[in-house]
């Protein structure tokens, strides 16, 4: 009886772990896609002056994080 209980508990724990890891993977993928979306959204259009300004802003932002 105790062996069956142990096997059932292991199976339930494995299924719980699987659900948790799948949920975390989904959240991480959403965050990565949102990060890419935000970056693409901030990219300047076709004006070269805007591109230079954007690059300078990004470099300043990276420096301020450090």
N, C-alpha and C positions, 0 to 999 in steps of 0.2 A: 504494500500500500504506500509506503513512504517513497519508494523508488518512482512510482507513477506520479506522485505529487511533485517530486523533484523534477521530473521530465516536463511535466506541464508547466511548472514555474519557469524553467529555463526557456521553454518555447514562448511563453508570454513575455518574458523579459527581452528575448531576442526580437519579437515583433514590436515591442515598445521602443527599443533602441532603433530599429529600422525606421519607424515612423518619425522619431525625433531627428535622426540624421537626414532623412528625406526633407523634412520641414526646414531644417537649417540650410541645406543645400539650395532649396528654393529661395529662401530669404537672401542668401548670399548672391545668387544669380540675379535676383531683382535689384539688389544694391549695385551690382556691377553694371547692369543695363542702365540704371538711372544715372550712374556716374558718367557713362558714355553719352547718354542723352544730354546731360547738362553741359558736357564739354562741347558737343556738336552745336548745341543751342547758343553757346557763347562765341562760337567761331564767327569772325567777321565775313562779310560777303566778299565780293570780288574787288574791292578797292584796296590797292597796295598800301595806302597810308593807314587804313584801318587795320590791316594785317600787322604792320609794324607796331602800332599802338597796342594791339591785342597781345603780341609777343612780349612787349615790355611789361604789361600788366600781369601776365602769367609769371614772368621771372620775379617780379616784385612780390607776388603772392607766395611763390615758393620760398623766397628769402624770409618772408614774415613767419612762415610755419616753423622754421628752424630755430 
